[in-house]
Amino acid sequence: MKMQVTAPTQTELEERRARLLRLHWELKRIGACVRARKPRNGRWRLHIRHDGWSETVLCAGAEGTYAYVTAHGRLLGTTNEARYVARLLVWMVQRRRR
């Protein structure tokens, strides 16, 4: 049985955006250099920078289950753990770890 892959709906994209902005707020709160960007494909991304090193974070998931992942595919945590994920990302860019 083939599984049908569909494009994310507008409500899913809005949910991902809201959860990324929550992480953006947490990162700004602890003093990280972070920028939220919306590329042409409509998928919001966060870019976290420190001393020439950067990390890109996206929100992945569907149907009410979402998680933060890096552009390299590393799972950082669920969207309920925004504060923990923010501290982890700051640690990653300060120590240049992927």
Summary of the structure (lengths in Angstrom):
residues: 98
radius of gyration: 13.7
end to end distance: 36.4
largest distance: 49.1
contacts: 258
relative contact order: 0.18
helix: 37%
strand: 32%
